[in-house]
């Protein structure tokens, strides 16, 4: 399994497309939790946003590697 470490992108990490990244950002925007959300829902949403942010970092780094 490919991993990301502090040194950068694992070269085996699959390419991330801009349309995919934009769709995920649309689906899971960074926002404050609402009062109606349960603690579990907040943690799940937080994990989803964290994953999207990590993919965005990989996308940026992949594009810098191609320059």
C-alpha positions as CSV (number, residue, x, y, z in Angstrom):
1,X,0.0,0.0,0.0
2,X,1.3,3.4,-0.9
3,X,1.9,5.9,1.9
4,X,2.6,9.5,2.3
5,X,5.4,10.5,4.7
6,X,6.9,13.8,5.7
7,X,9.4,13.6,2.8
8,X,6.7,13.8,0.2
9,X,4.5,11.8,-2.1
10,X,5.1,8.1,-2.4
11,X,5.8,7.6,-6.2
12,X,3.3,4.7,-6.2
13,X,0.4,6.9,-5.0
14,X,-2.2,7.0,-7.9
15,X,-2.5,10.3,-9.7
16,X,-5.3,12.5,-8.3
17,X,-7.4,14.3,-10.9
18,X,-8.5,17.9,-10.4
19,X,-12.2,17.1,-11.1
20,X,-12.1,14.4,-8.4
21,X,-10.6,16.7,-5.9
22,X,-13.0,19.5,-6.7
23,X,-16.0,17.1,-6.3
24,X,-14.8,15.8,-3.0
25,X,-14.2,19.4,-1.8
26,X,-17.8,20.2,-2.8
27,X,-19.1,17.2,-1.0
28,X,-17.1,17.7,2.2
29,X,-16.4,21.4,2.6
30,X,-14.6,22.6,5.7
31,X,-17.3,23.9,7.9
32,X,-18.2,24.2,11.6
33,X,-20.4,21.4,13.0
34,X,-24.0,22.3,13.7
35,X,-25.7,21.9,17.1
36,X,-27.8,19.1,15.7
37,X,-24.8,16.9,14.8
38,X,-23.9,14.1,17.2
39,X,-20.4,13.7,18.4
40,X,-20.0,10.7,16.2
41,X,-21.2,12.6,13.1
42,X,-18.7,15.4,13.9
43,X,-15.8,12.9,14.1
44,X,-16.8,11.2,10.9
45,X,-17.1,14.5,9.0
46,X,-13.8,15.7,10.5
47,X,-12.2,12.5,9.1
48,X,-13.7,13.0,5.7
49,X,-12.5,16.6,5.5
50,X,-9.0,15.5,6.7
51,X,-8.9,13.0,3.9
52,X,-9.9,15.6,1.3
53,X,-7.2,17.9,2.6
54,X,-4.6,15.2,2.4
55,X,-5.6,14.4,-1.2
56,X,-5.3,18.0,-2.0
57,X,-1.7,18.1,-0.6
58,X,-0.9,15.0,-2.7
59,X,-2.4,16.6,-5.8
60,X,-0.3,19.8,-5.3
61,X,2.8,17.8,-4.8
62,X,2.2,15.5,-7.7
63,X,1.8,18.5,-10.0
64,X,5.0,20.1,-8.6
65,X,6.8,16.9,-9.4
66,X,5.7,17.0,-13.0
67,X,7.1,20.5,-13.6
